[in-house]
């Protein structure tokens, strides 16, 4: 099967979340943009980002250095695996 490569920032962020080993250089702004595109409901207030996707709710804390923690990347993976992948994306296996 041919793998689909995409050039958008959202796609690169999605692929970074599923990269092995876990990425340590995912910017918070790209992470928020991904959720704004894929999630059913997103609220960013103060230091928290609340995301609802397919009935699952996750709360991520804004990192002080601007880089998403590996723990939050792993939680994002779990939240993104439950629903069907966004059209044009493939999850890493």
Secondary structure, DSSP 4 states (H G I P E B T S, - for coil): -PPP---SHHHHHHHHHT-SSPPS--BHHHHHHHHHHH-SEEEEETTEEEEEETTEEEEEEPPTTSB--HHHHHHHHHHHHHSPPPTT-----
